[in-house]
Amino acid sequence: MRTLLRTLLLAAALLPALAPAQIAGAAAEKRLGPVSVGLALDASSYVLGENINVRVLVRNNTPQPLTLGKGDQPSGVFEVTRANDTQRRNLARDPRGCLPRPLTLKPGEERVFDLNLTVAANLREQGKYFVAFGAIVNGIRYDTQLKAIDIVPGGVILEGTQLFANDPKRQRHLTLVRWPRGHIDRLFLRVEDTPDGRRFPTVMLGAYLPLVKPKLNIAPNGEIVLLHRATPDYYVRNVFWSLPGEFVRRSTQDLLDPATADAARLNGLRGDLDSLIQRADAQKEKPDHDTVERLHENRKPHSGSVKTR
């Protein structure tokens, strides 16, 4: 009887502690929407004009097939706003959204899409932006949490201007800028035309080591060659084809610095040279065969005539 009473009292004491956890779990299941969404970016800051690659996720949480983007409704949309815009105007360009429509997901199915935020939204000005992605189900949008990104001009390293014989009014301004990413300084090329203000995507040229100023060569035929120091041992050579209507990277090549290459070869041979020097020194200290023979001869007793009485 006493054992049963203790068991009942213990159960009564644990019930208030277990009830809130059970209620919270039930509430969490109830709050789970028909879709789950996600948004991932490669970095937190980007150079002006650079392609911003993002990855969005949509998952069907229902036990039935789910179709997004029915009728005039988009399947998924971006919301991009400037940090200092009190009106929170959405800078996304396409009102039809950023995902295929209609988009049908099987029960429990998860789809991932790689998108270019620079194409999907107007990010022509430097500053801080807030980005969110939302999937629309039956007129209700389910959004991700806001992510902040910075659009920066970068630190100017070198500038050049390309002129076009067939289009004398057009000038193409090439600007080399540096900006860190992943704790490493990177070199970027910004390209903008005047007077129409057309911009081409900013290109990352690779790691940048500011030991030597980069070199920029603009040929009359439209070939542009950029050479910059990437590491203590290597240069990077980028070649572009620049015409009035296009700007295309043709090749990227790593070039070993001849000066450091010779030093590296000498460092590699240093062990062999040291070994040769040690052998030569040991040979100098060791007496030769003729010297040893003479020493032995000098140590023998002198043989001469012996007089007898």
ZIWO-V596225 format. One line per field, one symbol per residue. phi: phi as a letter, one per 30 degrees, with the letter a starting at -180 (. if undefined). burial: + if it has 16 or more other ideal C-beta (glycine too) atoms within 10 Angstrom, else -. Layout:
phi: ???
burial: ???
//
This chain:
phi: .dddddddddddddedddddddddddddddddddbcbbbbbdbcbbdejddcdbbcbbbdccdbebccididdddabcbbbddccddhddcddcddjccdbdbccdeidbcbbcbcddddbdbdcdkcbcbbbbccbhiccccdddccbccbdiddcababccbddbddcbcccbcbcadaiibdccbccbbcbcdidccedcdckdbcddbddcbbcdddjdccbbbdcbdcbcbcccbcccecabbdcabbcbddedddddddddddeddddddddddddddddddddddddddddddddcbdcdcd
burial: ---------------------------------++-+-+------+++++-+-+-+++++-----+-++---++++++++++-------+++----+++-+-+-+-----+-+-+-++-++-+-----+-+++++++---++-+----+-++-+--++---+-+-------+-++++++-+----++++++++------+-++++++++----+-+-+---+-+-++++++-++++-+++-+----+---------+----------------------------------------------------
//
